[in-house]
């Protein structure tokens, strides 16, 4: 985020204060003989002292033009060095001092912290270091102090730049995690709405299709015309309700682990409901139903409910065989119907979402099972689901 006007004015004031402070510091240290000041200063010495103060004042621009500030101080140092030797017009009181002002310490910081091109910064700093160290006049003291002048600033700059980047990265990561958390929460809410809608579709379609079939049977068997008319109106209203329900609900996307769907113990009730409306069903259970864990039992229940609903809607008069096999490794449920003997009601057959089998396949894949569904050679239809007997859930530990 860009700094506002107040922040910019704040940093300008800080840089001006730093520039003024180093101008005074270098002027004072030069006058006491800690730099290039001669025993008997002449007009040139005083002029160069003023130029040095102006060069130090360039620190006010160290953020916006760090390379220019290094260039100004480097040029001043070169000028002083040339005036001392070989020109010989300045004679320092102590020729073992460093001619560069202390402001070079802060100037060397800028190119590595404010300059994007690090290669250019290294080249400029290398030239700056040579000017300050004066290797053509070998002196351990001068070269050591000169190297420290140009090394401390860049090291600090690299440290603070790395720290700044790390803080920015951490802030960005926290913001990204927060955005992802918000998106995941939105996704969870959307999936829960889809789950509820899909569950409503499964349950209501099952019950209303039973009502429609019962109303159709009543219309055929009733002796009274008023009863037959009421039964027909009930059947038509049921078909319309199923059609509207298909338009309102979406595809189920997740499988809840803690819902209240009946388990394998509800198979007999499902079979009895379908038989009550004229669908002949044979239920064969082999093994111990207790071997099926809760989530597997609920998934198997949904398979049977969807299969029987489809038989009632698309295969009237068909014989249905339901076989459930339980063992320690897996649960297999097979629902097979023969060819229909009657004609399916177009109003009832068109009430589904068209995604029942695909919906079941997603449920079964969530528990690492398999589903096969398709027509048989005799004109019937078969649905076979193979599920692992045990799927760990929170309720399994209760």
N, C-alpha and C positions, 0 to 999 in steps of 0.2 A: 504494500500500500504506500502510495506516495506521501511524502511529508507535506503538511499544510503550511500556510504562510507563517504561522507562529513558529513552527519548528525551523523553518528556513532562517527567519530572523534570529532565532536563538543561536543556531550554529554559526551564522555570520558574526554575531557578537563574540562568541567564544573564539573564533579564529582571529578576529581583530585583536582581542585581548592577548592571545598567544603571540601574535606577531609583535605587538607593542612590548610585551614582556621580554622576548628574546632580543629585540632591538636595544632595549636598555641593558640587558644582561651582557650582550656582546660589546656594547660600547664601554660599559664599566670594566669588564675584564681586559679589554684591549688597552684602556688607559692605564691600568695597573701593571701592564707589561706581560700579560698572560698569552699574548698573541704576537702580532707583527709590529707593535708600536715601537718607534725608535726612541733613543735617549733624548735627542733634540728634535722634536717634531717641527716640521716646516709646513708650508702651505699645502703641499701635496699630501702630507700625512693627514691634515685636518680634512681635506677634500675626500680622501679615501675613507676616513672615518664616517663622514656623512653618507658616502656611497654604501658603505657597509650597513649602516642603519636602514637605508632604503632597501637593500637586498634582503635584510632580515624581515622588513615589513612585507615583503612578498609572500610570507607565510599566511597572510590573510586570504590568499587564493589557493591554498594547498588542496582544497577539496575539488575545486572546479578545474584547476590547471596544475596538477601535481608535477608533471614533467617540466613545465615552464618554470616553476619555483626552483626545482633542482638545477635547471639551466642557468637561472639568474645567480644563484649562490655559487655554482661551479664557475661561471664566468668571472665573478668577483674574485674567487680564490685564484684562478689562473692569472688575473690581472695583477693581484698582489704579488704572486710568485714571480712573475716576469719583471715587475718593478724592483723586486729584491735582487733577483738574478735571472738573466744576465745584465739587466739594465743598470742595476746598482744605484738607483735613485732613492731607494728606501733601505735603511740599515736597521734591522730589528735589534732591540736591546738583548734579546735572547734568540739566537738562530736555531735552537733546538725545539722551538715551539711549533705547533700546528698553525698554519696561517688561516685555515678555514674557520669561520665563526661557528659557535655552538648551535646556531639555527640549522646547520646541516643535519644534525641528529633528527630533528622533526621532519625536515624536508625529505630525508631518505625513507621515511615511513609512508609518505603519500603514494608513490607509484605502485606499491604492492597492495594497498588497501583500496584506493580509489580508481586505479587504472585497470581496465579489463585485459589489455594485452600484456601478459606477463613477460613475454619474450623481449618486447621493447623495454619494459621496466628493468630487466636484468642487464641489457646492453647499456642503458643510461646509467644504472647504478655502478657498473664496472668502470665506465669512464670517470664517473664522479669519484670513485674510490682511488683511482690512480692519481687524480688531481690532488686529492687531500693527502695521500700517503707520500707523495714525492719520491718515488723509488729511484729516480736519478740522483738523489742525494741521500744515500742509504743511512738511515738512523732507526735503530730498533724502537726508540721511544716514539718518534714521529709516526713510523709505520704502524706500530701497535695501536696508538691512540686514533690514528686516521682510520684504521680498519674497524675499530670499535664504533667510531662515529657513524660509519655507513652500514654496519652490520646489525646493531641493536634495533634500529628503527624497522628494517625489513622483517627481522625475526618477530618483533611485536606485531607488525602488520599481518604477517602470515598467521600468527596465533589468533589474533582477533578476527581475521577474515574467516578462518576455519570455524571459530566459535560462532560467528554470526551465521554462517551457512548451516551449521548444525542446529542452531536455534530455529532458523527458518524452516529447515527440514522437519524438525520435531513439531513445530506449530502446524505445518502443512499436513503432517501425518495425523495429528490429533483432529484437525478439521476434516480430513478425509475419512477418518474413522467415525467421526460424528455424522458426516453425511451418509456413510454407508449404514450406520446404525439406524438413521432415520429411514433410509430406503428399505432396509430389512424389516423395520417395523411396519412400513406401509405395505410391503409385500406380504408380510404375515397376516395383516388385516384383510388384504385382498384374497389371500388363499383361504382364510377362515370363512369369509363371505361365500367364496366359491364352494367350500366344503359343505357349508350349511345348505346352500342352494342345491347342490348335487344330492345331498342326503334327503332333502325334502322331496326332490324329484323321484328318487328311488322309492321312498316310503309311500308317497301319495299316489304315484303311478300304480304301485302294487295294489293298494286298497281300492282306488277308484276303478281300476280295471275289473276287480272282483264285483263291484257294485254294478258296473255296466253289463257284465255277463249275467248277473242275477236278474237285472231288470229285463234283459233280452229274453231270458228263460221265462220270466213271469208274463211277458207280453204274449208268448206263444201258448202257454198253458192256461192262462186265465180265461174263465168263462164269461165274465162280465166285461162289456165294452168299455165302461168307464175305467175299470182296472187296467185293461190293455192299453188304453190311451195314456193313463198315468205312468204305466211302466215304460211306454215309448218315450214320453217326455223326460222321465228320469234317465233313461239310457242316452238320449240325445244330450241332456245337460251334462252327464258324466263325460261323454266324448268331447264336448266343448270345453269342459274344465281341463281335461288332459291336454287338449290342443293349446289352450292358453298357458298352461303350466310349462309346456315345452318352449314357448316363446319367452318365458320369464326367467328360467333358470339357465345356468351355464354348465360347463363341463367340470366335473369334480377333479381337482388337481392334487390334493394331498390326502393322505390317510390318517385320521386321528387315532391316537393310541389309547385314549381314555374315554371313548364314547360309550353309549349305552345300547349299541346294536346287539341283538340276541346272538348267542353262540350256537354250537352244534346241538344244544338241547332244544333249539327252536325248529329243527328240521321237521319234526312230526307235525307241528302246527302249520307250517307252510304247506306241507303236503295235504293236510286235512282241508285247508282253505280252498286249494285248487280242486280237490275232489268234490267239495261241496257245490261247486259251480259246473260240475260235469266233466272234469278232466281226469281220466283214469290214470292213476300213478301207483307204481310199485316202488317202495323204499327198501333198500337193502343196505344194512350197516354191518360191516365186518371189522371187528377189533374193539378196543376200548376207547370211547370218546374222550376219556380223561387224558389221553396222550396228546391231544391237541392243546397247545397253549392258547390263552385268551385271544390274542390278536389273530392267530390262525383260525380259530373257531369263528370269529366274526367275519373274517374274509370269506371263509367257506359258506357261511350263511348268506352273504351277499351274492355269491356265485349262484347258489340255488335259487334265491329269490329272483334274480335277474333272468335266469334260465326259464323258470316256471312262468314268469310274466310274459316272456317272449313266446312261449308255447301257447298260452291263452290268446295272445294277440294275433299270432301268425299261423298257428297250426291247430285249428279247432277240430276236436274229435280224435286227435292223435293219442296213441298209447305212449306213456312216459315211464321210463325206468331210471330211477335215481340210485346210484351205487356209491357208497362212501366207505373207503378202506382206511383204517387207522393202524399205523405201526409206530415203532419208536423213532424212525427216521423221517417219515413223511405222512401226509394225509392226502389221499387222492379222492376227488369227487367227480363223478361222471353223470351227466344228465343227458339222456338220449331219448328222442321221441321218434315215433314212426311217421310215415307220411300222413298228412292231414286227410280226414274223410269229409270235411266240410269246407266251405268257402270262407276265408277270413273277412271280417268286416273291415271295409276300407276306412271307416271313421275311427275304429279302434286301432287298426294297424298303423295309422298315420299319426298317432299321438305321441310316439316316442321321440327322443332327441336324436336317434340315429347313431349314438355314440356309446350305447350300453356295453358292447363287448370291448371296445377300446378303453372304456372307463374301467372295466374289470381288469383288463390287462395291466393297466398302470397300478391298480391296487395290488395285484398279485406280484408284480415286479418289485414293489417296495418291500415285500417280505421274502424276496429271492425265490419266488415260485415261477411256474410256467403255466400258460393257458393255451389250449388248442380248441378252436371252434370252427365248425364248417359242416357242410351238407354231407349226408351219408349216401351210399349207393342205392339204398331202398327208397330214397326220396325224403327221408327224415333229416334230422339235424342233431349234432352231437356237440356238447360242451364238456371239456375235460380239463380240470385244474389240478395241478400237483403242487403241494405246498410243503415246506419244511414243518415237521411236527412241533418244533419249538422255536419261537422267536422271542428273545429276551426283551421285556418291557419293565417299566417301573412297577406295574401291578403284579408281575411275576414274583417279586420279592416279598409281597405282602403275606 
